[in-house]
Amino acid sequence: MPVDPYIVLLLGTVGLAALFPAHGTGAHVASGASTAAIAFLFFLYGARLSTREAMDGLRHWRLHLTVLACTFLVFPVLGLVARGLVPVVLTQPLYQGLLFLTLVPSTIQSSIAFTSIARGNVPAAICAGSFSSLVGIVVTPLLAAVLLGGSGGGFSADSLVKIVLQLLVPFLAGQVLRRWIGGFVARHKRVLGLVDRGSILLVVYTAFSEGMVRGIWHQVSPARLGALLGVEAVLLAVMLGLTWYGGRMLGFPREDRIAIQFAGSKKSLASGLPMASVLFGAHASLAVLPLMLFHQMQLMVCAVIAKRRARDPEAAGEPAGPAAGSRTAVGTGSR
C-alpha cells in the first residue's frame, strides 16, 4: 500500500497551520501569496497542455465522453444521494466538502501511471485526464453554483468571477503563450513541478490557518472523521465498479476499460485545492478535507488494482500494441 510522500507534506502543512496559523498582517500576506500562486499554477497548466495532442485525442471521443460522464455526472449524483447521511453520519460542512469532491476533475499523472502499470490504453488516459482538467475549470464552478448555492460555506455568484480571473484567464494566457514558452516549460518540467506542489502547499496553509483562527476545527470529531472515511470508501468502490463493468457493457476493449476505470474513478487534488480556496474562502479548510482523504485512498486502492490487472491472464496474452508501446514512467503525483 503506497503512501504518497506529497500527502505527508500536506499533512505536515496542516500541522504547521494548526501550531502556527497566520494572523493579522501575516494572514493578509499569505492570502495574497496564495491568490498569486493559484493564478500561476493554472498558467502553467495552460502552458503545458498541447492543443495538438488534445485534438488528436478527440478521435477516441466515446471513451472521453464516458470518462467525463463519470466525473461530472455520475459522481455528483452519488454526492447528492449522500445528502441523506446528514446529520446522522456526516455534519453539514463535511457533506458540503464531500459534495464538492464529487464535482472536481479527474487526475492526470496518477491515471496515466496506473493505466500504464495495468497495461491499458495510456494515450487515452493522457487525453482523458487532460480533457477532464480543461472541462473542470468551467464545469466545476458551475456545478458548485447549482448544487451548493449560497449554502456552500461562502460560495456566491462572485466566486464565478473569481474563478474566471484566477483560474480561467491564467489558463488561457498559458495556452496563448505556449507557442513561445512551451519549450522552456518542457525543459524545466521537474523544477516547475516543485513550484506546482509548493503553490498547493501554500494554498493549504492559508486555508487551514484561517480555519484555525475561526475555530472551524472544533466542529470535527474523530468519530465524524471515521464516518467520512467509511462514506468515501463506499463512494470509491462504487465508482471503480461502475467504470469497469460499465465500460464492458458499452463494448470497450480491455485496454480502454482500464483507462476508463482509472481516469473515471479518481479526483484531482491539484485542481480541487485551488478551486476550493476560491469557492469557499474562509471555509475552505473543511471543504478540502474530504478531497485530501479521498486522494490518498484512491492512490492506495488503485495501486493494488493496477498490479492485479497487470497479472490478469487476459493481459498476459496480449501482444504489444499502441497502448503498450506508449507506456511511460510517470509518478503518481497529486494531479
N, C-alpha and C positions, 0 to 999 in steps of 0.2 A: 504494500500500500504506500504509494509515494506521497510525501508531504511537500507541497510546493514551497521552496525557500522564500518565495515572494510573500506567501501568506504569513510566514514567520515575521517578515519585515512589517507587514501590515499590522499584525497583532502587536508588534513592538511599538509601532507608531501610535496605536490606540492606547497602549500602556503609558507612553510618553505624554499623550494628551491628558490622560487621567491624572498623572502625577504633576505635570507642569502645563496646565492649559493656558492658552494665550488670553491675556486680559487687556482691557483698555486700548492703548495705542498699539500694543503688540498684536491684539486681535484684528485691528484695522489693517495693519501691515500684512498679517498672514492672509486676511481675506482678499486684499488687493493682489498679493502674490499668487494666491490660488486662482483668482479670475484670469490673470495673465497666463498662468501655467495651463489652464484648461484650453484657452484660445490657441496657445502654441501647440498643444497636444493634437488638436484637431487640424491645425495647419499641417503638421507632419503627416497625419493620416491622409490628407488630400494629396500631399506631395508624393506619398508612397504608392498610391493606387494607380496602376497603369490602366488608362482608359482603353487601350487596345486590347489588353488581356481581358478586361471586363466585357468588351463587345464580343470577343471570340467565345467567351463562356456562354453567351446567350444561346448558342446552338443547342445547349443542353437545358432548354428552358423548362421542360417538365420537372426535372429534378430541382431546379432552383425555385420554381413555384411551390413545390412540395415543402421545401425547407422553409420558405417564407411563410407558408400557411401554418406550419408547425410553430414557428417562432412568434408570429404576430396574430394568430387566430386561435389555435388550439391551446397554447399556453395561457393567454388571457382568459379564455373560457374556464379553464381549470382554476385560475385565480379567482374568478367571480364565484365559482362553486364553493371555494374555501371560505367565502363570506359567512357561511353557516356555522363556522367554528368560533365566531366571535359572539359573546365574550368568554365562553366556557373554556376553550382551548387556547385561543390567541387573544391578546388585547387589541384594541382598535389600531394603535400605532404600529404594532408588529404586523397586523394584517395589511395595513397600507404599504409597509415595506415589502411584504410578500407579493402583493398585487403588482407593485412597481417592478419587482424581479421578473414577473411573467411578461412584462412589456419590453424588456431590454433586448437588444440584438444578440445574435449568436456570436460565438467566438471565431477567431481566425486561426491563430497559431496552434492551439490545442486540438482543434478539429482536424487540421492538416496532419499533425503528428500522430494522432490516434488512427486516422484513416490509413496513413502510411504503414503503421505497425500491423494493422489488421488486414493489409493487402487489398485495400479498397481503391476507389477512384480518386486519387489525390488531386488532379486538376479540377475535378468537380467540387471537391471540398474547398479548394482555394477560392474558386469563383463564388461558391455558395456563401462562404464566410464574408467575403468582400461585399457581395450584394446585400447581405443582411445588415452589415455595419452601415453601408451607404443609405439603405432604406430607413434604418432605425433612427438616423439623425432627424428625419422628418416625422416618421410614423410614431416613434416612442412618445414624443411630447404631445402629439395629437391624441393618442390613446390615453395618455395620462390626463389630458384635459377632459376627455369624455368620461373615463371610468373613475378618476379620483376627484375631479372637480375642485370646488372650493374647500373640500374637507381633506385635501391631500397634504395637510401639515404645512401650510404656507404656499401651496400651489395656487396660482391665479393666472388670469389671461396675460398678465405682464410677463409671466415666465416664458410664454411663446416668443415674445420679443427678445428676451434674454437668450433663448435658445438660438434664434436666428443670428444675433450679434456675436455670441460667444462660441457657438459651435458651427453653424452652417456657413457663415461668412468666412471664417478662417479656413474651413474645409475647402470651400470653393476657391479661395485665394491660393491654397496649396495646389489645387488642380490646375489653375491657370498658370502658375509659376513652375509647374513640374517640368515643362519643356527646358527651362534653364537651370533648375536646381535638382532635377531628378537624379542626375549622375552623382552629385555631391551627397545626396541623401543615401543613395545606394552604397557609395564607398564608405560612408561613416555610419553604417547601419547599427553597429554594436554600440558606439558612443551615443547615438541618438536614442537607442533603445534604453540606455540608462537614464536619459533625460525623460523619456516616456514614464518610466517607473518612478523616478523621483518626483515628477509632477503629480502622479496619482497619490504618492505618499503625502505630499503637501496638502492635497485636497482632503485626504482622510484626517490628517492632523487638525486642519482648520474646522472640519465638520464636527469631529469628536470633542475638540476644545470647546466649541460653542455649546455642544450638548452638555458637557460637564458644568459649564458656567450656569446654564439654565436648569440644571438638576434633572435632566431628562432621564438619566440612567437609574434614578430611583424607581422608575416605572417598570423596570425589567427584573424579574426574579429568576433564580436558577431553574425553577420548575417551568416557567414560561419559555426559557431558552431550550430546555429539553423538549417541550412540546413543539416548538418551532422546528427543531431538528427532525423530529418524527414526521411532521407535515411535509417538510422538504424532501425527506427520503421517499415518501409515497409519491410526491409530485415527480421526482426524477425517475422512479421506477415506472410510473405510468407513461411518461414521455419516451423512455427507452423502448418500452414495449410497443407503443403506438408507431414510432418511427420505423422500427424493424419489421413488424408484421404488416403495418400499413403499406410500407414500401413493397412488400411481397404481393399484397393484394392488388397494388397498382401495376404490377408486372415489371418492376425494375429488376435488373440482374443483380447478383450478389455484390459486386464491387460498388454499384450505385447505392444499394441499400445501406452499405457500410457508411458511405459519405452522408447519406440522409440521416442515419442514426446519430452520428457524432456531431454533425452540424445542426441538426434539428432539435437536439435534446439539451443543448448547453446554452449558457448565458454569459455574456462578456462582462467581466469585471472592469476592464479598461474603458469601455464605453459607458457602462452603467454608473460608475462612481462620479465622473464629471457631470453627467446628466442629473443625477440625484442632487448634487450640490447646487445646480442651477434651479432645479424644480422645487426643492423642498427647503432651501435656505437653512434656517436655524434648526429645523427638524431632520436634517439630512443624516445625522448620526444613526438614528433608529431606522431610517429608510434604507440605508445601505447595509445594515447588519444582516438581514436575510440573504442579500446578494453575496456577501463575503462568505457566509457559511455554505451557501449552495455551490459557490465556485470551488471550494476545497472538496466538497462532497463529490461533485461531478468529475473532478480530476482523479480521485481515488477509485471511484467505481468504473469510469471509462477506461482507466489503465488496465484494470483486470479484464474487462470485456474485450479490449483490443488484443490482448495477449491470447485470450481464448479463441477469438476469431481467427487469429493467425495460425492456430493449430487445428482448425476445422479441416476434416478430410476434403471438403469441397474446395478449400483454399489450397491445400497441398497439391491437388491435381491440376491447378490452373497454369496455363502457360504464361510466360512473361508478356504482358500486354502493355497498353499505354499507361494504365494505372501503375503497374509495377515499375515501368521504366521512368516514371515521373517522380518516384519517391525521393524525398529529400529528408535530411535530418533536421527536424525543426523542434525547438524546445516547446514545452507545454506551458507557455507563459500565461500572463493574466488576461490576454485578449480572448 
